[in-house]
Amino acid sequence: APPATSGGDGGHPTPRGDKHVFAHFMVGIVSTYNASSWEYDMSLAKAAGISGFALNIGVDPYNEAQLDLAYAAGEKIGFDLFISFDFNWFTLNDYDKVTALLKRYAGKTAQLLVEGKVFVSTFIGDGFDWDKVAAGVGKELYAVPFYQPKTEYADRKDIKGLFSWAAWPGQLDNQPVRHNMTLDRDNAYMTELLSADKTYMAPVSPWFSTHFGKEVPYSKNWVFYSELLWKTRWDQILAMGDKLNFIEIVTWNDYGESHHIGPYTTAHSDDGSSKWNEGMDHSAMLDMAVPYITAFRAGLKEPVITQDMVVYWYRPHLKSASCDSTDNCGSKPTGWEMLDDSVFVTVLSQNGGTVTVTSGSNPPSTHHVPAGSHAFSVPMGVGKQNFKFQANGGKTREGTSTVDISDQCWNGIYNYNFHSGSV
């Protein structure tokens, strides 16, 4: 894939490398954002090495007001942006709507350009005619939509590449399976795209759990097998690095599916997911991503570790917790039985060391790790979660998580979201 540059009249003055990491951002839940809200998120993402946001939009009436603020913030922060049209809401005949929005932002300084073309993506929308939109916009487009990995799409002249949404095992038909991510889906895309000299944008995600009941019209209740996915997938991304120039983190702020790595405490609107998100912190996952993002953008195969870090994550209650009578869905999420009652730990260290995890009333569990990035899990114990790291030839760090593990449900509901932290 060719190098990317920021857009507008001259673009950002800072030179950009060939490899870019984007994060999927749900505009539909930030109707109350102001300029400082956008600048805060962008500054946090940029500090982690993220190049820009894929701005997912539906047909909300506040789209233009929020996109105006986003593009102004992107220009101020020096952060790339592109629109990801969500075809759950747009139709294949919405050329006028898509054209009008792209035309409004195509010349903005923060707009991502590749080969001088306006970068654009989608969630589904297979078969949409991007040449027709380009004619209306008056600029060439670099369209990398999420379509299926088919020859008929890879060979289309209006498509410059494809994005995959398959970031979790079992995602294709929303039927959870108990196995780790493989490269099968990536290879299916790359087989089609590389032979056509097109771009593949690969996904990476930490988790997927959703628990909407009949209280909302978009009911869905399942959890994918995601236990060590965040580390597994980043290792896969680095292994594929010489074949990839673009990756997209799914997501920055989709709280409804529990795969956000951005802060929860922003001025977003509540889609009903606060029931399982309030009090659960995902910020350590962004910290853990930094060594991998740095390595990917530098074309390296191993994470760039500049400081020791122990990152942990876990669900807040045991699988045995039972609360059908008070739960908003009335049942545990599909896939719950495939998960382990475990605390998951990844150690990123320069020289290795010894990690001791004390999970609730369980006896301490000690693990010796070499230099580099290494993951393990320990059985959940009810109570406080304590983590201690003794670096080889270095300091000892210790901390206790802010969320205890319980044998009871989370405020009367089944919560298969995760809480994370670091030492």
QUICOR-V234807 format. One record per pair of residues at least 12 apart in sequence whose C-alpha atoms are under 8 Angstrom apart, sorted by the first residue. I is the first residue (numbers start at 0). J is the second residue. D is the distance in Angstrom with one decimal. If there is no record, write none. Layout:
<<I & J & D> <I & J & D>>
//
This chain:
<<0 & 196 & 7.8> <0 & 197 & 6.9> <0 & 198 & 5.3> <0 & 243 & 7.5> <0 & 244 & 6.1> <1 & 17 & 6.9> <1 & 113 & 7.1> <1 & 114 & 6.8> <1 & 244 & 8.0> <2 & 15 & 7.9> <2 & 16 & 6.7> <2 & 17 & 4.3> <2 & 18 & 7.3> <2 & 113 & 6.5> <2 & 114 & 7.1> <3 & 15 & 6.9> <3 & 16 & 7.3> <3 & 17 & 6.2> <3 & 18 & 7.9> <3 & 111 & 7.4> <3 & 112 & 6.1> <3 & 113 & 4.4> <3 & 114 & 6.7> <4 & 111 & 6.3> <4 & 112 & 5.2> <4 & 113 & 5.8> <4 & 114 & 7.6> <4 & 115 & 7.5> <5 & 79 & 6.3> <5 & 108 & 6.8> <5 & 109 & 6.1> <5 & 110 & 6.0> <5 & 111 & 4.5> <5 & 112 & 5.3> <5 & 113 & 7.8> <6 & 105 & 7.8> <6 & 106 & 6.7> <6 & 107 & 6.5> <6 & 108 & 5.0> <6 & 109 & 5.9> <6 & 110 & 4.8> <6 & 111 & 5.2> <6 & 112 & 5.0> <6 & 115 & 7.6> <6 & 117 & 7.6> <7 & 105 & 7.2> <7 & 106 & 4.5> <7 & 107 & 4.6> <7 & 108 & 3.8> <7 & 109 & 6.8> <7 & 110 & 6.5> <8 & 106 & 7.0> <8 & 107 & 7.6> <8 & 108 & 6.4> <9 & 108 & 7.4> <10 & 108 & 5.2> <10 & 109 & 7.1> <11 & 74 & 7.7> <11 & 77 & 6.4> <11 & 108 & 6.8> <11 & 109 & 7.4> <16 & 296 & 7.5> <17 & 244 & 6.3> <17 & 296 & 7.6> <18 & 243 & 7.5> <18 & 244 & 4.4> <18 & 245 & 5.9> <18 & 295 & 7.2> <18 & 296 & 5.0> <18 & 297 & 7.7> <18 & 298 & 7.9> <19 & 49 & 7.4> <19 & 50 & 5.8> <19 & 244 & 6.1> <19 & 245 & 5.0> <19 & 246 & 6.6> <19 & 296 & 6.4> <20 & 48 & 7.5> <20 & 49 & 5.1> <20 & 50 & 5.4> <20 & 51 & 7.1> <20 & 245 & 6.0> <20 & 246 & 5.1> <20 & 247 & 5.8> <20 & 248 & 7.3> <20 & 292 & 7.1> <20 & 296 & 7.7> <21 & 49 & 5.7> <21 & 50 & 5.6> <21 & 51 & 4.9> <21 & 52 & 5.4> <21 & 53 & 6.5> <21 & 245 & 7.5> <21 & 246 & 6.2> <21 & 247 & 4.6> <21 & 248 & 6.1> <22 & 49 & 7.1> <22 & 51 & 6.5> <22 & 52 & 4.9> <22 & 53 & 5.9> <22 & 247 & 5.2> <22 & 248 & 4.5> <22 & 249 & 6.2> <22 & 250 & 5.8> <22 & 251 & 5.6> <23 & 52 & 5.8> <23 & 53 & 4.7> <23 & 54 & 6.4> <23 & 55 & 6.8> <23 & 247 & 6.6> <23 & 248 & 6.1> <23 & 249 & 5.4> <23 & 250 & 4.7> <23 & 251 & 5.6> <23 & 252 & 7.6> <24 & 52 & 6.0> <24 & 53 & 5.8> <24 & 54 & 5.1> <24 & 55 & 5.8> <24 & 250 & 6.3> <24 & 251 & 5.3> <24 & 252 & 5.9> <24 & 253 & 7.3> <25 & 54 & 6.4> <25 & 55 & 5.0> <25 & 56 & 6.8> <25 & 251 & 7.8> <25 & 252 & 6.2> <25 & 253 & 6.2> <26 & 54 & 6.3> <26 & 55 & 5.8> <26 & 56 & 5.7> <26 & 62 & 7.4> <26 & 65 & 7.5> <27 & 55 & 7.6> <27 & 56 & 6.2> <27 & 57 & 6.9> <27 & 59 & 6.8> <27 & 62 & 7.8> <28 & 267 & 5.5> <28 & 268 & 5.1> <28 & 269 & 7.2> <28 & 270 & 7.4> <29 & 65 & 7.7> <29 & 266 & 6.9> <29 & 267 & 4.7> <29 & 268 & 6.1> <30 & 61 & 6.4> <30 & 65 & 6.9> <30 & 267 & 7.1> <30 & 268 & 7.1> <31 & 266 & 6.4> <31 & 267 & 6.6> <31 & 268 & 7.3> <32 & 65 & 7.2> <32 & 266 & 6.2> <32 & 267 & 7.0> <33 & 65 & 8.0> <33 & 68 & 7.0> <34 & 68 & 5.7> <34 & 69 & 7.4> <34 & 71 & 7.9> <34 & 72 & 6.5> <36 & 265 & 7.4> <36 & 266 & 7.4> <37 & 68 & 7.2> <37 & 69 & 6.0> <37 & 72 & 6.2> <38 & 72 & 5.4> <38 & 73 & 7.5> <38 & 76 & 6.8> <40 & 261 & 7.6> <41 & 72 & 7.8> <41 & 73 & 7.2> <41 & 76 & 7.0> <41 & 78 & 6.8> <42 & 76 & 6.6> <44 & 261 & 7.9> <45 & 78 & 7.0> <47 & 285 & 7.2> <47 & 286 & 7.3> <47 & 288 & 7.7> <47 & 289 & 5.4> <47 & 292 & 7.7> <48 & 289 & 6.7> <48 & 292 & 6.2> <48 & 293 & 6.6> <49 & 292 & 7.4> <50 & 78 & 6.3> <50 & 79 & 6.1> <51 & 78 & 5.4> <51 & 79 & 4.3> <51 & 80 & 5.3> <51 & 81 & 8.0> <52 & 79 & 6.6> <52 & 80 & 5.1> <52 & 81 & 6.7> <53 & 80 & 6.2> <53 & 81 & 5.3> <53 & 82 & 5.7> <53 & 83 & 5.7> <53 & 120 & 7.7> <54 & 80 & 7.0> <54 & 81 & 6.0> <54 & 82 & 4.7> <54 & 83 & 5.3> <54 & 84 & 7.9> <55 & 82 & 6.2> <55 & 83 & 4.6> <55 & 84 & 5.8> <55 & 85 & 6.2> <55 & 121 & 7.7> <55 & 122 & 7.9> <56 & 82 & 7.3> <56 & 83 & 6.4> <56 & 84 & 5.5> <56 & 85 & 5.7> <57 & 84 & 6.6> <57 & 85 & 5.3> <57 & 86 & 7.4> <57 & 87 & 7.5> <57 & 88 & 5.3> <57 & 89 & 6.6> <58 & 88 & 6.3> <58 & 89 & 7.0> <63 & 100 & 7.8> <70 & 104 & 7.8> <70 & 107 & 6.9> <70 & 108 & 7.8> <70 & 109 & 5.8> <70 & 110 & 7.4> <71 & 109 & 7.7> <73 & 109 & 5.2> <74 & 108 & 5.8> <74 & 109 & 5.0> <77 & 109 & 7.1> <78 & 109 & 6.2> <79 & 109 & 5.0> <79 & 110 & 5.9> <79 & 111 & 5.4> <80 & 109 & 5.8> <80 & 110 & 5.1> <80 & 111 & 5.6> <81 & 110 & 5.9> <81 & 111 & 5.9> <81 & 118 & 6.1> <81 & 119 & 5.7> <81 & 120 & 7.5> <82 & 101 & 7.8> <82 & 118 & 8.0> <82 & 119 & 5.6> <82 & 120 & 6.3> <82 & 121 & 7.7> <83 & 119 & 6.2> <83 & 120 & 4.4> <83 & 121 & 4.3> <83 & 122 & 6.6> <83 & 144 & 7.9> <84 & 97 & 7.8> <84 & 120 & 6.5> <84 & 121 & 4.5> <84 & 122 & 6.2> <85 & 121 & 5.7> <85 & 122 & 4.7> <85 & 123 & 6.9> <85 & 124 & 7.7> <86 & 121 & 7.1> <86 & 122 & 5.9> <86 & 123 & 5.6> <86 & 124 & 5.1> <87 & 122 & 7.6> <87 & 123 & 7.5> <90 & 124 & 7.4> <91 & 124 & 6.6> <91 & 126 & 7.5> <91 & 127 & 5.5> <94 & 131 & 7.5> <94 & 132 & 6.2> <95 & 132 & 7.9> <97 & 132 & 7.1> <98 & 132 & 5.2> <98 & 133 & 7.5> <98 & 135 & 6.0> <98 & 136 & 5.8> <99 & 136 & 7.4> <101 & 136 & 6.6> <102 & 135 & 7.8> <102 & 136 & 4.9> <102 & 137 & 7.8> <105 & 117 & 6.2> <105 & 136 & 8.0> <105 & 138 & 7.9> <112 & 141 & 7.6> <113 & 141 & 6.5> <115 & 139 & 7.9> <116 & 138 & 7.1> <116 & 139 & 5.1> <116 & 140 & 4.9> <116 & 141 & 5.3> <117 & 138 & 7.2> <117 & 139 & 6.3> <117 & 140 & 4.6> <117 & 141 & 5.4> <117 & 142 & 7.9> <118 & 140 & 6.0> <118 & 141 & 4.5> <118 & 142 & 5.8> <118 & 143 & 7.4> <119 & 140 & 7.0> <119 & 141 & 6.2> <119 & 142 & 4.9> <119 & 143 & 6.2> <119 & 144 & 7.2> <120 & 142 & 5.8> <120 & 143 & 4.9> <120 & 144 & 4.3> <120 & 145 & 7.0> <120 & 162 & 7.8> <121 & 143 & 7.5> <121 & 144 & 4.6> <121 & 145 & 5.5> <122 & 144 & 6.8> <122 & 145 & 5.4> <122 & 146 & 7.9> <123 & 144 & 7.1> <123 & 145 & 5.1> <123 & 146 & 5.6> <124 & 144 & 7.8> <124 & 145 & 7.5> <124 & 146 & 6.9> <125 & 145 & 7.5> <125 & 146 & 5.1> <125 & 147 & 7.3> <126 & 152 & 7.5> <128 & 157 & 7.1> <129 & 142 & 7.2> <129 & 157 & 5.5> <129 & 158 & 7.3> <130 & 157 & 5.4> <140 & 157 & 8.0> <141 & 158 & 7.1> <141 & 159 & 5.6> <141 & 160 & 8.0> <142 & 157 & 7.1> <142 & 158 & 5.3> <142 & 159 & 5.4> <142 & 160 & 6.6> <142 & 161 & 7.9> <143 & 158 & 6.4> <143 & 159 & 5.9> <143 & 160 & 4.5> <143 & 161 & 4.6> <143 & 162 & 5.9> <143 & 198 & 7.5> <143 & 199 & 8.0> <143 & 200 & 7.6> <144 & 158 & 7.8> <144 & 160 & 7.2> <144 & 161 & 5.2> <144 & 162 & 5.5> <145 & 161 & 5.7> <145 & 162 & 4.5> <145 & 163 & 5.5> <145 & 164 & 6.7> <146 & 161 & 6.4> <146 & 162 & 6.9> <146 & 163 & 7.2> <147 & 163 & 7.6> <148 & 161 & 7.7> <148 & 187 & 6.2> <148 & 188 & 4.9> <148 & 191 & 6.7> <149 & 188 & 7.8> <149 & 191 & 6.7> <150 & 191 & 5.9> <153 & 191 & 6.1> <153 & 192 & 5.6> <153 & 195 & 6.6> <153 & 197 & 7.2> <154 & 195 & 6.5> <159 & 197 & 5.5> <159 & 198 & 6.3> <160 & 192 & 6.8> <160 & 197 & 4.9> <160 & 198 & 4.1> <160 & 199 & 5.6> <160 & 200 & 7.5> <161 & 188 & 7.6> <161 & 192 & 7.7> <161 & 197 & 7.9> <161 & 198 & 6.5> <161 & 199 & 5.4> <161 & 200 & 6.2> <162 & 199 & 6.1> <162 & 200 & 4.6> <162 & 201 & 6.1> <162 & 202 & 7.6> <163 & 185 & 7.7> <163 & 188 & 7.7> <163 & 200 & 6.7> <163 & 201 & 5.8> <163 & 202 & 6.1> <164 & 201 & 7.9> <164 & 202 & 6.1> <165 & 184 & 7.1> <165 & 202 & 6.9> <166 & 180 & 7.9> <166 & 202 & 5.4> <166 & 203 & 5.6> <166 & 204 & 5.9> <166 & 249 & 7.7> <167 & 180 & 6.5> <167 & 204 & 7.4> <167 & 206 & 7.5> <167 & 207 & 7.4> <167 & 223 & 6.6> <167 & 224 & 7.4> <167 & 225 & 6.9> <167 & 228 & 7.8> <168 & 180 & 5.5> <168 & 223 & 6.5> <168 & 224 & 6.4> <168 & 225 & 7.6> <169 & 223 & 6.9> <170 & 223 & 7.6> <173 & 221 & 8.0> <174 & 223 & 8.0> <174 & 333 & 7.9> <174 & 334 & 7.8> <175 & 221 & 7.6> <175 & 222 & 6.8> <175 & 223 & 5.0> <175 & 224 & 6.6> <175 & 333 & 7.2> <175 & 334 & 5.4> <176 & 223 & 7.1> <176 & 224 & 6.6> <176 & 334 & 7.3> <176 & 337 & 7.5> <177 & 224 & 5.9> <177 & 337 & 5.8> <177 & 338 & 7.9> <178 & 224 & 7.0> <179 & 224 & 7.3> <179 & 225 & 7.7> <179 & 228 & 7.1> <179 & 231 & 8.0> <180 & 228 & 7.2> <180 & 231 & 7.5> <180 & 232 & 7.1> <182 & 235 & 7.6> <185 & 201 & 7.1> <198 & 243 & 7.8> <198 & 244 & 7.8> <199 & 243 & 6.5> <199 & 244 & 7.7> <199 & 245 & 7.1> <200 & 243 & 7.0> <200 & 244 & 7.3> <200 & 245 & 4.8> <200 & 246 & 5.0> <200 & 247 & 6.8> <201 & 236 & 7.9> <201 & 243 & 7.6> <201 & 245 & 6.7> <201 & 246 & 4.7> <201 & 247 & 6.2> <202 & 246 & 5.7> <202 & 247 & 5.0> <202 & 248 & 5.8> <202 & 249 & 6.5> <203 & 229 & 7.5> <203 & 232 & 6.2> <203 & 233 & 7.0> <203 & 236 & 7.9> <203 & 246 & 7.3> <203 & 247 & 6.3> <203 & 248 & 4.9> <203 & 249 & 6.0> <204 & 228 & 7.4> <204 & 229 & 6.2> <204 & 232 & 7.5> <204 & 248 & 5.8> <204 & 249 & 5.0> <204 & 250 & 6.8> <204 & 258 & 6.5> <205 & 225 & 6.8> <205 & 228 & 5.8> <205 & 229 & 4.4> <205 & 249 & 8.0> <205 & 258 & 5.8> <205 & 259 & 7.9> <205 & 260 & 7.9> <205 & 284 & 7.6> <206 & 223 & 7.3> <206 & 224 & 7.9> <206 & 225 & 5.0> <206 & 226 & 7.4> <206 & 228 & 7.0> <206 & 229 & 7.4> <206 & 257 & 6.5> <206 & 258 & 4.9> <207 & 222 & 5.7> <207 & 223 & 5.5> <207 & 224 & 7.9> <207 & 225 & 6.8> <207 & 256 & 5.5> <207 & 257 & 5.6> <207 & 258 & 5.5> <207 & 416 & 7.8> <208 & 220 & 7.7> <208 & 221 & 6.0> <208 & 222 & 4.2> <208 & 223 & 6.5> <208 & 255 & 8.0> <208 & 256 & 5.2> <208 & 257 & 5.4> <208 & 258 & 7.5> <208 & 415 & 6.1> <208 & 416 & 5.8> <209 & 221 & 5.7> <209 & 222 & 6.4> <209 & 255 & 6.0> <209 & 256 & 4.7> <209 & 257 & 6.6> <209 & 332 & 7.8> <209 & 415 & 7.9> <209 & 416 & 7.9> <210 & 255 & 7.9> <210 & 272 & 7.7> <210 & 328 & 6.9> <210 & 332 & 6.8> <210 & 414 & 7.9> <211 & 271 & 7.3> <211 & 272 & 7.3> <211 & 327 & 7.4> <211 & 328 & 6.7> <212 & 327 & 5.4> <212 & 328 & 4.4> <212 & 329 & 8.0> <213 & 327 & 7.4> <213 & 328 & 6.8> <214 & 327 & 7.4> <215 & 271 & 7.6> <220 & 328 & 7.3> <220 & 331 & 7.8> <220 & 332 & 4.9> <220 & 333 & 6.3> <221 & 332 & 4.3> <221 & 333 & 4.3> <221 & 334 & 6.1> <221 & 335 & 7.6> <222 & 332 & 6.1> <222 & 333 & 6.2> <222 & 334 & 5.5> <222 & 335 & 6.5> <222 & 415 & 7.0> <223 & 334 & 6.4> <224 & 334 & 7.5> <224 & 337 & 6.9> <224 & 338 & 6.5> <226 & 338 & 7.6> <226 & 343 & 7.1> <227 & 343 & 6.9> <227 & 374 & 7.8> <229 & 284 & 7.9> <230 & 345 & 7.5> <230 & 374 & 7.6> <233 & 288 & 7.9> <233 & 291 & 6.6> <234 & 301 & 7.8> <236 & 295 & 7.6> <237 & 291 & 7.5> <237 & 294 & 7.4> <237 & 295 & 5.9> <237 & 298 & 7.9> <237 & 299 & 6.9> <237 & 300 & 5.0> <237 & 301 & 6.8> <238 & 300 & 6.0> <240 & 295 & 6.4> <240 & 298 & 6.4> <240 & 299 & 7.6> <240 & 300 & 7.3> <241 & 298 & 6.9> <254 & 272 & 6.4> <254 & 276 & 7.0> <255 & 270 & 7.0> <255 & 271 & 7.5> <255 & 272 & 5.1> <257 & 276 & 7.5> <257 & 416 & 5.9> <257 & 417 & 7.8> <259 & 281 & 7.0> <260 & 281 & 5.5> <260 & 282 & 5.8> <260 & 284 & 6.1> <260 & 285 & 5.6> <261 & 281 & 7.1> <261 & 282 & 6.3> <261 & 285 & 7.2> <262 & 280 & 7.6> <262 & 281 & 7.1> <262 & 282 & 6.3> <263 & 276 & 7.7> <263 & 277 & 7.8> <263 & 280 & 7.3> <274 & 412 & 7.9> <275 & 409 & 7.7> <275 & 412 & 8.0> <275 & 414 & 5.6> <275 & 415 & 7.9> <275 & 416 & 6.6> <276 & 416 & 7.3> <278 & 402 & 7.9> <279 & 402 & 7.8> <279 & 416 & 7.8> <279 & 417 & 6.7> <279 & 418 & 4.8> <279 & 419 & 7.5> <280 & 417 & 7.8> <280 & 418 & 5.2> <280 & 419 & 5.6> <280 & 420 & 7.3> <281 & 417 & 7.6> <281 & 418 & 6.1> <281 & 419 & 5.3> <281 & 420 & 7.5> <282 & 419 & 7.1> <282 & 420 & 7.4> <283 & 310 & 6.5> <283 & 311 & 7.9> <283 & 419 & 5.8> <283 & 420 & 5.1> <283 & 421 & 6.0> <284 & 310 & 7.6> <284 & 419 & 7.1> <287 & 308 & 7.9> <287 & 310 & 6.8> <290 & 302 & 4.8> <290 & 303 & 4.6> <290 & 304 & 5.5> <290 & 305 & 7.8> <291 & 303 & 6.6> <302 & 371 & 7.6> <302 & 372 & 7.4> <304 & 347 & 6.6> <304 & 348 & 6.6> <304 & 349 & 6.3> <304 & 371 & 7.4> <305 & 349 & 7.1> <306 & 347 & 7.8> <306 & 348 & 6.6> <306 & 349 & 6.8> <307 & 346 & 7.6> <307 & 347 & 5.6> <307 & 348 & 4.3> <307 & 349 & 6.2> <307 & 390 & 7.9> <308 & 346 & 5.9> <308 & 347 & 5.2> <308 & 348 & 6.3> <308 & 421 & 6.8> <308 & 422 & 6.1> <309 & 344 & 6.9> <309 & 345 & 5.9> <309 & 346 & 4.5> <309 & 347 & 6.4> <309 & 388 & 7.4> <309 & 421 & 5.4> <309 & 422 & 5.1> <310 & 344 & 5.7> <310 & 345 & 5.3> <310 & 346 & 6.4> <310 & 419 & 7.2> <310 & 420 & 5.9> <310 & 421 & 4.3> <310 & 422 & 6.6> <311 & 342 & 7.0> <311 & 343 & 5.5> <311 & 344 & 4.4> <311 & 345 & 6.4> <311 & 419 & 5.5> <311 & 420 & 5.5> <311 & 421 & 6.1> <312 & 342 & 6.1> <312 & 343 & 5.4> <312 & 344 & 6.7> <312 & 417 & 6.2> <312 & 418 & 5.4> <312 & 419 & 4.1> <312 & 420 & 6.5> <313 & 341 & 6.8> <313 & 342 & 4.9> <313 & 343 & 6.2> <313 & 417 & 5.1> <313 & 418 & 5.6> <313 & 419 & 6.7> <314 & 342 & 7.8> <314 & 404 & 7.5> <314 & 414 & 7.3> <314 & 415 & 5.8> <314 & 416 & 5.9> <314 & 417 & 4.5> <314 & 418 & 6.3> <315 & 402 & 7.1> <315 & 403 & 6.7> <315 & 404 & 4.9> <315 & 405 & 6.3> <315 & 409 & 7.3> <315 & 414 & 7.0> <315 & 415 & 7.6> <315 & 416 & 7.7> <315 & 417 & 6.7> <315 & 418 & 7.0> <316 & 404 & 5.2> <316 & 405 & 4.6> <316 & 406 & 5.5> <316 & 407 & 6.3> <316 & 408 & 6.3> <316 & 409 & 7.1> <316 & 414 & 7.4> <317 & 340 & 6.0> <317 & 379 & 7.6> <317 & 404 & 7.4> <317 & 405 & 6.5> <317 & 406 & 5.3> <317 & 407 & 7.4> <318 & 335 & 7.4> <318 & 336 & 7.6> <318 & 340 & 6.7> <319 & 406 & 7.0> <320 & 406 & 5.5> <320 & 407 & 4.9> <320 & 408 & 5.5> <320 & 413 & 7.8> <321 & 407 & 7.0> <321 & 408 & 6.6> <321 & 413 & 7.8> <322 & 408 & 6.4> <322 & 411 & 6.3> <322 & 412 & 6.5> <322 & 413 & 7.2> <323 & 412 & 7.9> <325 & 411 & 5.5> <325 & 412 & 6.5> <326 & 411 & 5.8> <326 & 412 & 4.2> <326 & 413 & 6.4> <327 & 412 & 6.5> <330 & 413 & 7.7> <331 & 413 & 6.1> <332 & 413 & 7.8> <332 & 415 & 7.8> <335 & 415 & 7.9> <340 & 378 & 6.1> <340 & 379 & 5.4> <341 & 376 & 6.1> <341 & 377 & 5.4> <341 & 378 & 4.4> <341 & 379 & 4.7> <342 & 358 & 7.8> <342 & 376 & 5.4> <342 & 377 & 5.3> <342 & 378 & 6.2> <342 & 379 & 5.7> <343 & 374 & 7.4> <343 & 375 & 6.1> <343 & 376 & 4.4> <343 & 377 & 6.8> <344 & 374 & 5.5> <344 & 375 & 5.5> <344 & 376 & 5.8> <345 & 372 & 6.8> <345 & 373 & 5.5> <345 & 374 & 4.2> <345 & 375 & 6.6> <346 & 368 & 7.7> <346 & 371 & 7.7> <346 & 372 & 5.6> <346 & 373 & 5.3> <346 & 374 & 6.3> <347 & 370 & 7.4> <347 & 371 & 5.6> <347 & 372 & 4.5> <347 & 373 & 6.7> <348 & 369 & 7.8> <348 & 370 & 5.3> <348 & 371 & 5.4> <348 & 372 & 6.7> <348 & 390 & 7.8> <349 & 370 & 5.1> <349 & 371 & 6.2> <350 & 369 & 6.6> <350 & 370 & 4.4> <350 & 371 & 7.5> <350 & 390 & 7.0> <350 & 391 & 6.0> <350 & 392 & 7.9> <351 & 367 & 7.6> <351 & 368 & 5.3> <351 & 369 & 4.1> <351 & 370 & 4.0> <351 & 371 & 7.1> <351 & 390 & 6.1> <351 & 391 & 5.7> <352 & 367 & 5.9> <352 & 368 & 5.5> <352 & 369 & 6.5> <352 & 370 & 7.7> <352 & 388 & 6.9> <352 & 389 & 5.5> <352 & 390 & 4.2> <352 & 391 & 4.6> <353 & 365 & 6.9> <353 & 366 & 5.7> <353 & 367 & 4.5> <353 & 368 & 6.2> <353 & 388 & 5.7> <353 & 389 & 5.1> <353 & 390 & 6.5> <353 & 391 & 7.6> <354 & 366 & 5.1> <354 & 367 & 6.4> <354 & 368 & 7.6> <354 & 386 & 7.2> <354 & 387 & 5.6> <354 & 388 & 4.6> <354 & 389 & 6.5> <355 & 386 & 5.9> <355 & 387 & 5.1> <355 & 388 & 6.5> <356 & 377 & 7.7> <356 & 384 & 7.5> <356 & 385 & 5.9> <356 & 386 & 4.8> <356 & 387 & 6.5> <357 & 384 & 6.0> <357 & 385 & 5.1> <357 & 386 & 6.5> <358 & 377 & 7.9> <358 & 378 & 7.5> <358 & 379 & 5.8> <358 & 380 & 4.7> <358 & 381 & 7.0> <358 & 382 & 7.0> <358 & 383 & 6.5> <358 & 384 & 4.7> <358 & 385 & 6.4> <359 & 379 & 7.3> <359 & 380 & 4.3> <359 & 381 & 4.6> <359 & 382 & 4.0> <359 & 383 & 4.9> <359 & 384 & 5.8> <359 & 385 & 8.0> <359 & 403 & 7.9> <359 & 404 & 7.3> <360 & 380 & 5.5> <360 & 381 & 6.2> <360 & 382 & 6.6> <361 & 379 & 7.7> <361 & 380 & 5.3> <361 & 381 & 8.0> <364 & 377 & 7.2> <379 & 404 & 7.5> <380 & 404 & 6.9> <381 & 403 & 7.3> <381 & 404 & 5.0> <381 & 405 & 5.2> <381 & 406 & 6.5> <382 & 403 & 5.1> <382 & 404 & 5.2> <382 & 405 & 6.4> <383 & 399 & 7.1> <383 & 400 & 7.0> <383 & 402 & 7.3> <383 & 403 & 4.7> <383 & 404 & 6.6> <384 & 399 & 5.6> <384 & 400 & 5.5> <384 & 402 & 7.7> <384 & 403 & 6.4> <384 & 404 & 7.6> <385 & 397 & 7.5> <385 & 398 & 5.9> <385 & 399 & 4.3> <385 & 400 & 6.4> <386 & 398 & 5.4> <386 & 399 & 6.2> <386 & 422 & 7.1> <387 & 422 & 7.5> <388 & 422 & 7.6> <396 & 422 & 6.4> <397 & 422 & 6.2> <398 & 421 & 7.9> <398 & 422 & 5.9> <400 & 420 & 6.5> <402 & 418 & 7.3>>
//
